[in-house]
Amino acid sequence: MNWEYKTVKVSARGGFMGGKFDEKILDAKLNERGEQRWELVSAFATHLGYGQSRDVVAILKREKR
């Protein structure tokens, strides 16, 4: 099988330097991609420090057509 990959990034918002993450935004993006046959492979957060997230990054894959 051959695969193609896509990266989806959702930025944290709120506060002086961000840090608040709304999972509903990520859910909507993943569900939209799921309808396009993308499958979640991995997800991770990038950090500003002191426990605050800057971005959540999701890696998706689907079979190449």
Secondary structure as a PSIPRED ss2 file (coil, helix, strand):
# PSIPRED VFORMAT (PSIPRED V4.0)

   1 M C   1.000  0.000  0.000
   2 N C   1.000  0.000  0.000
   3 W E   0.000  0.000  1.000
   4 E E   0.000  0.000  1.000
   5 Y E   0.000  0.000  1.000
   6 K E   0.000  0.000  1.000
   7 T E   0.000  0.000  1.000
   8 V E   0.000  0.000  1.000
   9 K E   0.000  0.000  1.000
  10 V E   0.000  0.000  1.000
  11 S E   0.000  0.000  1.000
  12 A C   1.000  0.000  0.000
  13 R E   0.000  0.000  1.000
  14 G C   1.000  0.000  0.000
  15 G C   1.000  0.000  0.000
  16 F C   1.000  0.000  0.000
  17 M C   1.000  0.000  0.000
  18 G C   1.000  0.000  0.000
  19 G E   0.000  0.000  1.000
  20 K E   0.000  0.000  1.000
  21 F C   1.000  0.000  0.000
  22 D C   1.000  0.000  0.000
  23 E H   0.000  1.000  0.000
  24 K H   0.000  1.000  0.000
  25 I H   0.000  1.000  0.000
  26 L H   0.000  1.000  0.000
  27 D H   0.000  1.000  0.000
  28 A H   0.000  1.000  0.000
  29 K H   0.000  1.000  0.000
  30 L H   0.000  1.000  0.000
  31 N H   0.000  1.000  0.000
  32 E H   0.000  1.000  0.000
  33 R H   0.000  1.000  0.000
  34 G H   0.000  1.000  0.000
  35 E H   0.000  1.000  0.000
  36 Q C   1.000  0.000  0.000
  37 R C   1.000  0.000  0.000
  38 W C   1.000  0.000  0.000
  39 E E   0.000  0.000  1.000
  40 L E   0.000  0.000  1.000
  41 V E   0.000  0.000  1.000
  42 S E   0.000  0.000  1.000
  43 A E   0.000  0.000  1.000
  44 F E   0.000  0.000  1.000
  45 A E   0.000  0.000  1.000
  46 T E   0.000  0.000  1.000
  47 H E   0.000  0.000  1.000
  48 L E   0.000  0.000  1.000
  49 G E   0.000  0.000  1.000
  50 Y C   1.000  0.000  0.000
  51 G C   1.000  0.000  0.000
  52 Q E   0.000  0.000  1.000
  53 S E   0.000  0.000  1.000
  54 R E   0.000  0.000  1.000
  55 D E   0.000  0.000  1.000
  56 V E   0.000  0.000  1.000
  57 V E   0.000  0.000  1.000
  58 A E   0.000  0.000  1.000
  59 I E   0.000  0.000  1.000
  60 L E   0.000  0.000  1.000
  61 K E   0.000  0.000  1.000
  62 R E   0.000  0.000  1.000
  63 E E   0.000  0.000  1.000
  64 K C   1.000  0.000  0.000
  65 R C   1.000  0.000  0.000
